[in-house]
Amino acid sequence: MALNLADCLEASAELFPERVAAVMDDFRMTYAELAAAARRVANILASKGLQRGEKVAMMLPNTPHFPIIYYGILYAGATVVPLNVALRRREIEYQLDDSGARLLFVWQDFLEEAAHAFEQAEQCEHLVVVEPLPKPSHPAMGESFAALFAAAAATFDVAQTLPEETAVIMYTSAITGNLRGAELSHCNLYLNALAVKEYVLHYQPEDAFIAALPLFHSFGQTCMMNAAFIAGSKVLFVPRFDAGKVLEIIPQENITILALVPTMYYFLVNFRREQEFSLNSLRLAVTGGSALPLELAREFTARFGIALLEGYGLTETSPVVSFNPSVAENKPGSIGKPIWGCRVRIMREDGSFAAPGEEGEVVVRGHNVMKGYHSKPEATGQTMLGGWFHTGDLGHMDEEGYIFLTGLKKDMLIRAGMNVYPREIEDVLQAHPGILEAAVIGMPDAVRGEEVKAYIVLRRPAALTEKEISTYCREQLASYKCPRRIVVMDKLPRDVAGRLNKKALRLRND
């Protein structure tokens, strides 16, 4: 049986050819036009000799270019490798090399960092620079997307991929603490999007969405793009989240479903309180990516008259695992019940299942669980045990099957919905010749949930300033990973066994 994730677009282009699919500002594109554009991209790849199953990376913001190129890669039978647009050259190079990407599509504004990474990447042969406008440019490196696109044919026989073939490789440091590419199959992603559309949020062709969540992230990709296009709905693309713009767009475009991380909802609630915005067109407001503070949920409902429904997922689970099924059945503080086709249990340390109300690790199995980590069988084996995917999250389940998260087994913090892994930042800091040791923790933040805080021991006293350390971090790490607070210490606290004591660091007030 053949299955291609691009059927999210292909089927709706056949059913609703003249329905508007993609909107950004004054630009509008129908389903037929979007599918034709994706076929042009598939022809670009074919002209470069890209074969079925080969990897193609894309570093793009939320514009209609994203689905055009994303589905074009899938139409060609290749594998999509979406890159976070905030990545720096070191991070880009790693993901290009690890995935084995042969071609990189990069947004014009990100070319400087991407070009350096492309030059160093061993297997990446082609660089295509994507311009905001259809007018071809003359990039300093690589080829113009607009020029290639104009020369490509709009007809292409969509590759008949198998359900178990890899559709997308998404990079995450969850569970293991080291960066890994989660291989998600056509079946994983299509069924997860279908479940969201059909059984969880019940999308309809008349629905309209704002794609403000980053589409390189699995939450936005599945819930705001793939599931929306299966439904034949309208998607309005927002390249950069702006609370005022989102509040203006909702009534202008009759947006019916809003999906944001809690930090984005915080900015909506606190935007220009002297001016009110009508959100009457909304029928659903959903959130995930990080814990939803109960007070924020209450404030949003008080101001806009609509309840926030919370869900849960991970990159490795395509991503949706559970959701509060409706406003009537919503349990504030809970991440809801497992979605259709997904089983969730709470597991004790000995591998047995916990009783209702008893804390343990959240484990998952179902259609949404990844194939494994790309070229990392040992890392895959650490998380796939006994047929269950071990999330690293702690929680309990009540008698009705609602799940409540209580903590983490892994060392991780969540800043504005983005996972940040202290080990990666610590490795970067300790690679600096002037730094002897580093420890990174999360500090509470009312707006973003957590902020990054670094404790550092220098090789020589006063050898580096906080500003110099911050500049170094910005050169090596995506901005959301960079420490917002840096504390220099004579030595880091350790327990009697000599192990780093992060609990002691979290109790400090500096």
Secondary structure, DSSP 8 states (H G I E B T S, - for coil): ----TTHHHHHHHHH-TTSEEEEETTEEEEHHHHHHHHHHHHHHHHHTT--TT-EEEEE--SSTHHHHHHHHHHHTT-EEEE--TT--HHHHHHHHHHHT-SEEEEEGGGHHHHHHHHHH-SS--EEEEE-SSSS----SSSEEHHHHHHHS-S--------TTSEEEEEEE-TTTSS-EEEEEEHHHHHHHHHHIIIIIS---TT-EEEE-S-TTSHHIIIIIIIHHHHHT-EEEE-SS--HHHHHHHHHHTT--EEEE-HHHHHHHHTS-TTS----TT-SEEEE-SS---HHHHHHHHHHHS--EEEEEE-GGGSSEEEE---TTT--TT---EE-TTEEEEEE-TTS-B--TT--EEEEEEETTS-SEETT-HHHHHHHEETTEEEEEEEEEE-TTS-EEEEEESS--EEETTEEE-HHHHHHHHHTSTTEEEEEEEEEEETTTEEEEEEEEEESSTTSS-HHHHHHHHHHHS-GGGS-SEEEE-SS--B-TTS-B-HHHHHT---
